[in-house]
Structures are given as structure tokens and as C-alpha cells.
Amino acid sequence: MRVQVDPMPLDTLVELVNGWGVEPRRAGARSEVPLLADHVGRAGIPARVAERLTDTEVTRFADTIFGIFASAGTAARVAAVSGLLASIDVRPDLAVYDGEVRRTWWTDADDALPAAALLALRAQLSDEDPDRLGICIDGGCADIYIDVSPAGRRRFCSITCQNRARAARYRRTRRSA
């Protein structure tokens, strides 16, 4: 069955990968996964498809997307997104909704979740700054982030990780002084 998908909101993509990906959970010592219903309703996929997702499928999806963020450099990330899009057969289309022309995308129902995420990453890599995808540099974290700050210098997934790293650096300098 073919379904229409929309690009996933970037914050939802980050939440899904950080909440369900094996590496982010391992590095952050988190064994629990969030409730799936809290995220997939915002994922840009039809509700009937989201209802059928299993924990294993979402974990596999999160690990695949994490691999894109872990790729070294823009060229590797672009190649990964492009290759995955080709492997799941995402087809562009046009439709008229409420008198306005809108871009739409179609894919197989089984590929709806990765398609929505890959379409969002495709837009980020091509229309925005491709260097704004990252993995937190705090040693006790492997959460991903997409930097939407004006300066574009984000290196931590959250203020919590940034503060933890700054406090650790302060303690190291105080001990060595």
C-alpha cells in the first residue's frame, strides 16, 4: 500500500533518534524508551501506519538515522541520505489542497517513517547549512542535534550537557591551579 508522507519536523526526528537509538541510550545510561505515541503522531506519517510500528522497527529506524549524523562530513551524509531515499522508493507528486498547490511525497507504508525523516534531512542538507547536524560532544552523551541557532556554533545537545561539560572543565582547571 502506498501512502502520502510529509517531511518530519526536525525536533521530532531528534527526539525519536535520541529516545529510541541504541547508541544515544547507551551513552546516556538510559534503558527506558519514551512512549511511541508521543512522537509518531508528529512524525509526518499517516496515523494508520504509525499505529502498526513496533519497538524493533523504531529502534532500527533510529539507529539508521543516527548513522547519518555519525557520518564524517557533508559528502558522506548526503550520500547516506540519497542512498536510503533511493532504496525506499520515495516518489514526489503535486496535489491541490484548499485551492493551493502543495508538494507531496508517496512511499510504501512500511517505509513511511524513514521516508518522512529522510525527506526532512534532505531539506536540511540542501536548503539549510549541512554542517548543522551533530552529535553532542559531552563525553557522557551521544544525543544528536540539529543546530538552528543564529550563530551556528552549537556543539551540545542541550544546555544540561553544556553546563555539565563547563563544570567539569572548571573543576579540572581548579585542580591543576
ZADO-1210 file (C-alpha; in nm, 4 decimals, padded with zeros to 6 digits):
<atoms>
<atom x="00.0000" y="00.0000" z="00.0000" code="MET" pos="1"/>
<atom x="00.1355" y="00.3426" z="-00.0959" code="ARG" pos="2"/>
<atom x="00.0867" y="00.6296" z="00.1470" code="VAL" pos="3"/>
<atom x="00.1458" y="01.0012" z="00.1409" code="GLN" pos="4"/>
<atom x="00.4150" y="01.1297" z="00.3780" code="VAL" pos="5"/>
<atom x="00.5325" y="01.4743" z="00.4796" code="ASP" pos="6"/>
<atom x="00.8847" y="01.5666" z="00.5864" code="PRO" pos="7"/>
<atom x="00.9158" y="01.5016" z="00.9590" code="MET" pos="8"/>
<atom x="00.9586" y="01.8055" z="01.1854" code="PRO" pos="9"/>
<atom x="01.3261" y="01.8216" z="01.2789" code="LEU" pos="10"/>
<atom x="01.2595" y="01.8331" z="01.6536" code="ASP" pos="11"/>
<atom x="01.0533" y="01.5139" z="01.6261" code="THR" pos="12"/>
<atom x="01.3327" y="01.3450" z="01.4302" code="LEU" pos="13"/>
<atom x="01.5849" y="01.4377" z="01.7020" code="VAL" pos="14"/>
<atom x="01.3509" y="01.3165" z="01.9793" code="GLU" pos="15"/>
<atom x="01.2913" y="00.9831" z="01.8054" code="LEU" pos="16"/>
<atom x="01.6594" y="00.9139" z="01.7435" code="VAL" pos="17"/>
<atom x="01.7676" y="01.0197" z="02.0925" code="ASN" pos="18"/>
<atom x="01.4851" y="00.8320" z="02.2605" code="GLY" pos="19"/>
<atom x="01.4983" y="00.5099" z="02.0602" code="TRP" pos="20"/>
<atom x="01.8531" y="00.4851" z="01.9221" code="GLY" pos="21"/>
<atom x="02.0773" y="00.2270" z="02.0845" code="VAL" pos="22"/>
<atom x="02.3890" y="00.4469" z="02.0984" code="GLU" pos="23"/>
<atom x="02.2244" y="00.7600" z="02.2451" code="PRO" pos="24"/>
<atom x="02.0528" y="00.5484" z="02.5122" code="ARG" pos="25"/>
<atom x="02.3752" y="00.3570" z="02.5914" code="ARG" pos="26"/>
<atom x="02.5891" y="00.6686" z="02.6234" code="ALA" pos="27"/>
<atom x="02.3286" y="00.8433" z="02.8370" code="GLY" pos="28"/>
<atom x="02.2706" y="00.5330" z="03.0520" code="ALA" pos="29"/>
<atom x="01.9002" y="00.5346" z="02.9607" code="ARG" pos="30"/>
<atom x="01.7302" y="00.1978" z="02.9446" code="SER" pos="31"/>
<atom x="01.3742" y="00.3205" z="02.9044" code="GLU" pos="32"/>
<atom x="01.2351" y="00.4305" z="02.5712" code="VAL" pos="33"/>
<atom x="00.9712" y="00.7054" z="02.5526" code="PRO" pos="34"/>
<atom x="00.6119" y="00.6327" z="02.4643" code="LEU" pos="35"/>
<atom x="00.5962" y="00.5898" z="02.0909" code="LEU" pos="36"/>
<atom x="00.2584" y="00.7598" z="02.0638" code="ALA" pos="37"/>
<atom x="00.4126" y="01.0821" z="02.1970" code="ASP" pos="38"/>
<atom x="00.6329" y="01.1094" z="01.8892" code="HIS" pos="39"/>
<atom x="00.4895" y="00.9339" z="01.5880" code="VAL" pos="40"/>
<atom x="00.1772" y="01.1476" z="01.5868" code="GLY" pos="41"/>
<atom x="00.4029" y="01.4367" z="01.4855" code="ARG" pos="42"/>
<atom x="00.6238" y="01.2349" z="01.2510" code="ALA" pos="43"/>
<atom x="00.4587" y="01.3244" z="00.9201" code="GLY" pos="44"/>
<atom x="00.3204" y="00.9756" z="00.8564" code="ILE" pos="45"/>
<atom x="-00.0414" y="00.8582" z="00.8417" code="PRO" pos="46"/>
<atom x="-00.1874" y="00.7515" z="01.1781" code="ALA" pos="47"/>
<atom x="-00.2825" y="00.4080" z="01.0422" code="ARG" pos="48"/>
<atom x="00.0839" y="00.3471" z="00.9590" code="VAL" pos="49"/>
<atom x="00.2113" y="00.4830" z="01.2915" code="ALA" pos="50"/>
<atom x="-00.0211" y="00.2515" z="01.4845" code="GLU" pos="51"/>
<atom x="00.1446" y="-00.0548" z="01.3268" code="ARG" pos="52"/>
<atom x="00.5036" y="00.0386" z="01.4177" code="LEU" pos="53"/>
<atom x="00.6855" y="-00.1946" z="01.6542" code="THR" pos="54"/>
<atom x="00.9611" y="-00.1095" z="01.9024" code="ASP" pos="55"/>
<atom x="01.2084" y="-00.3038" z="01.6883" code="THR" pos="56"/>
<atom x="01.1195" y="-00.1049" z="01.3761" code="GLU" pos="57"/>
<atom x="01.1526" y="00.2294" z="01.5536" code="VAL" pos="58"/>
<atom x="01.4867" y="00.1280" z="01.7087" code="THR" pos="59"/>
<atom x="01.6162" y="00.0164" z="01.3668" code="ARG" pos="60"/>
<atom x="01.4957" y="00.3467" z="01.2188" code="PHE" pos="61"/>
<atom x="01.6657" y="00.5488" z="01.4969" code="ALA" pos="62"/>
<atom x="01.9939" y="00.3621" z="01.4548" code="ASP" pos="63"/>
<atom x="01.9873" y="00.4184" z="01.0775" code="THR" pos="64"/>
<atom x="01.9314" y="00.7920" z="01.1192" code="ILE" pos="65"/>
<atom x="02.1960" y="00.8085" z="01.3954" code="PHE" pos="66"/>
<atom x="02.4406" y="00.6627" z="01.1415" code="GLY" pos="67"/>
<atom x="02.3773" y="00.9608" z="00.9132" code="ILE" pos="68"/>
<atom x="02.4660" y="01.2020" z="01.1956" code="PHE" pos="69"/>
<atom x="02.7756" y="00.9943" z="01.2794" code="ALA" pos="70"/>
<atom x="02.8976" y="01.0092" z="00.9183" code="SER" pos="71"/>
<atom x="03.2137" y="01.2100" z="00.8680" code="ALA" pos="72"/>
<atom x="03.1322" y="01.5247" z="00.6746" code="GLY" pos="73"/>
<atom x="02.8680" y="01.6604" z="00.4456" code="THR" pos="74"/>
<atom x="02.9503" y="01.4416" z="00.1450" code="ALA" pos="75"/>
<atom x="02.9080" y="01.1219" z="00.3485" code="ALA" pos="76"/>
<atom x="02.5805" y="01.2436" z="00.4969" code="ARG" pos="77"/>
<atom x="02.4443" y="01.3438" z="00.1560" code="VAL" pos="78"/>
<atom x="02.5445" y="01.0059" z="00.0112" code="ALA" pos="79"/>
<atom x="02.3772" y="00.8231" z="00.3005" code="ALA" pos="80"/>
<atom x="02.0511" y="01.0178" z="00.2715" code="VAL" pos="81"/>
<atom x="02.0465" y="00.9877" z="-00.1076" code="SER" pos="82"/>
<atom x="02.1167" y="00.6149" z="-00.0983" code="GLY" pos="83"/>
<atom x="01.8498" y="00.5494" z="00.1615" code="LEU" pos="84"/>
<atom x="01.5931" y="00.7574" z="-00.0293" code="LEU" pos="85"/>
<atom x="01.6657" y="00.5560" z="-00.3438" code="ALA" pos="86"/>
<atom x="01.6349" y="00.2274" z="-00.1546" code="SER" pos="87"/>
<atom x="01.2874" y="00.3055" z="-00.0220" code="ILE" pos="88"/>
<atom x="01.1348" y="00.4464" z="-00.3413" code="ASP" pos="89"/>
<atom x="01.0001" y="00.7860" z="-00.2421" code="VAL" pos="90"/>
<atom x="00.8025" y="00.9459" z="-00.5243" code="ARG" pos="91"/>
<atom x="00.7315" y="01.3204" z="-00.5497" code="PRO" pos="92"/>
<atom x="00.3904" y="01.4420" z="-00.6567" code="ASP" pos="93"/>
<atom x="00.1736" y="01.7547" z="-00.6604" code="LEU" pos="94"/>
<atom x="-00.1749" y="01.7994" z="-00.5173" code="ALA" pos="95"/>
<atom x="-00.4204" y="02.0842" z="-00.4713" code="VAL" pos="96"/>
<atom x="-00.5406" y="02.1399" z="-00.1141" code="TYR" pos="97"/>
<atom x="-00.7845" y="02.4202" z="-00.0386" code="ASP" pos="98"/>
<atom x="-00.7040" y="02.5855" z="-00.3705" code="GLY" pos="99"/>
<atom x="-00.3252" y="02.5797" z="-00.3168" code="GLU" pos="100"/>
<atom x="-00.0705" y="02.3631" z="-00.4931" code="VAL" pos="101"/>
<atom x="00.1289" y="02.1567" z="-00.2470" code="ARG" pos="102"/>
<atom x="00.4265" y="01.9221" z="-00.2854" code="ARG" pos="103"/>
<atom x="00.3540" y="01.5703" z="-00.1689" code="THR" pos="104"/>
<atom x="00.5532" y="01.2508" z="-00.1388" code="TRP" pos="105"/>
<atom x="00.4436" y="00.8899" z="-00.1726" code="TRP" pos="106"/>
<atom x="00.6099" y="00.5732" z="-00.0479" code="THR" pos="107"/>
<atom x="00.5228" y="00.2225" z="00.0654" code="ASP" pos="108"/>
<atom x="00.3544" y="00.2121" z="00.4075" code="ALA" pos="109"/>
<atom x="00.6430" y="00.0075" z="00.5503" code="ASP" pos="110"/>
<atom x="00.8867" y="00.2850" z="00.4543" code="ASP" pos="111"/>
<atom x="00.6789" y="00.5812" z="00.5757" code="ALA" pos="112"/>
<atom x="00.8779" y="00.6544" z="00.8940" code="LEU" pos="113"/>
<atom x="01.2241" y="00.6550" z="00.7335" code="PRO" pos="114"/>
<atom x="01.0862" y="00.8414" z="00.4304" code="ALA" pos="115"/>
<atom x="00.9497" y="01.1234" z="00.6482" code="ALA" pos="116"/>
<atom x="01.2833" y="01.1531" z="00.8307" code="ALA" pos="117"/>
<atom x="01.4933" y="01.1345" z="00.5153" code="LEU" pos="118"/>
<atom x="01.2830" y="01.3998" z="00.3434" code="LEU" pos="119"/>
<atom x="01.3446" y="01.6310" z="00.6404" code="ALA" pos="120"/>
<atom x="01.7181" y="01.5607" z="00.6342" code="LEU" pos="121"/>
<atom x="01.7245" y="01.6093" z="00.2572" code="ARG" pos="122"/>
<atom x="01.5739" y="01.9552" z="00.3008" code="ALA" pos="123"/>
<atom x="01.8154" y="02.0378" z="00.5865" code="GLN" pos="124"/>
<atom x="02.1187" y="01.9297" z="00.3860" code="LEU" pos="125"/>
<atom x="02.0168" y="02.1019" z="00.0618" code="SER" pos="126"/>
<atom x="01.8259" y="02.4118" z="00.1740" code="ASP" pos="127"/>
<atom x="01.9972" y="02.4948" z="00.5035" code="GLU" pos="128"/>
<atom x="02.3528" y="02.4675" z="00.6353" code="ASP" pos="129"/>
<atom x="02.4537" y="02.0994" z="00.6037" code="PRO" pos="130"/>
<atom x="02.7127" y="02.1397" z="00.8804" code="ASP" pos="131"/>
<atom x="02.4427" y="02.1946" z="01.1418" code="ARG" pos="132"/>
<atom x="02.3864" y="01.8238" z="01.2050" code="LEU" pos="133"/>
<atom x="02.5812" y="01.6942" z="01.5013" code="GLY" pos="134"/>
<atom x="02.6305" y="01.4582" z="01.7921" code="ILE" pos="135"/>
<atom x="02.6768" y="01.6044" z="02.1401" code="CYS" pos="136"/>
<atom x="03.0450" y="01.6398" z="02.2316" code="ILE" pos="137"/>
<atom x="02.9827" y="01.5808" z="02.6037" code="ASP" pos="138"/>
<atom x="03.1671" y="01.2604" z="02.6939" code="GLY" pos="139"/>
<atom x="02.8651" y="01.1075" z="02.8679" code="GLY" pos="140"/>
<atom x="02.6206" y="01.1706" z="02.5865" code="CYS" pos="141"/>
<atom x="02.5658" y="01.0649" z="02.2264" code="ALA" pos="142"/>
<atom x="02.2420" y="01.2508" z="02.1546" code="ASP" pos="143"/>
<atom x="02.2048" y="01.4105" z="01.8130" code="ILE" pos="144"/>
<atom x="02.1046" y="01.7694" z="01.7456" code="TYR" pos="145"/>
<atom x="02.0242" y="01.9980" z="01.4566" code="ILE" pos="146"/>
<atom x="02.1642" y="02.3432" z="01.5182" code="ASP" pos="147"/>
<atom x="01.9042" y="02.6091" z="01.4495" code="VAL" pos="148"/>
<atom x="02.0805" y="02.8823" z="01.6471" code="SER" pos="149"/>
<atom x="02.1596" y="03.2094" z="01.4686" code="PRO" pos="150"/>
<atom x="02.5346" y="03.1721" z="01.5186" code="ALA" pos="151"/>
<atom x="02.5510" y="02.8082" z="01.4104" code="GLY" pos="152"/>
<atom x="02.8118" y="02.7088" z="01.6691" code="ARG" pos="153"/>
<atom x="02.6153" y="02.4566" z="01.8730" code="ARG" pos="154"/>
<atom x="02.8164" y="02.1562" z="01.9917" code="ARG" pos="155"/>
<atom x="02.5994" y="02.0147" z="02.2709" code="PHE" pos="156"/>
<atom x="02.2563" y="01.8529" z="02.2508" code="CYS" pos="157"/>
<atom x="02.1203" y="02.0557" z="02.5425" code="SER" pos="158"/>
<atom x="02.2011" y="02.3215" z="02.7995" code="ILE" pos="159"/>
<atom x="02.2306" y="02.0415" z="03.0569" code="THR" pos="160"/>
<atom x="02.5172" y="01.8771" z="02.8690" code="CYS" pos="161"/>
<atom x="02.6811" y="02.2134" z="02.8027" code="GLN" pos="162"/>
<atom x="02.6656" y="02.3060" z="03.1725" code="ASN" pos="163"/>
<atom x="02.7970" y="01.9621" z="03.2778" code="ARG" pos="164"/>
<atom x="03.0945" y="01.9996" z="03.0418" code="ALA" pos="165"/>
<atom x="03.1668" y="02.3543" z="03.1596" code="ARG" pos="166"/>
<atom x="03.1514" y="02.2492" z="03.5266" code="ALA" pos="167"/>
<atom x="03.3883" y="01.9579" z="03.4586" code="ALA" pos="168"/>
<atom x="03.6306" y="02.1892" z="03.2770" code="ARG" pos="169"/>
<atom x="03.6141" y="02.4369" z="03.5664" code="TYR" pos="170"/>
<atom x="03.6893" y="02.1598" z="03.8199" code="ARG" pos="171"/>
<atom x="03.9845" y="02.0387" z="03.6098" code="ARG" pos="172"/>
<atom x="04.1351" y="02.3876" z="03.5909" code="THR" pos="173"/>
<atom x="04.0845" y="02.4461" z="03.9644" code="ARG" pos="174"/>
<atom x="04.2640" y="02.1201" z="04.0490" code="ARG" pos="175"/>
<atom x="04.5577" y="02.1964" z="03.8218" code="SER" pos="176"/>
<atom x="04.5985" y="02.5510" z="03.9546" code="ALA" pos="177"/>
</atoms>
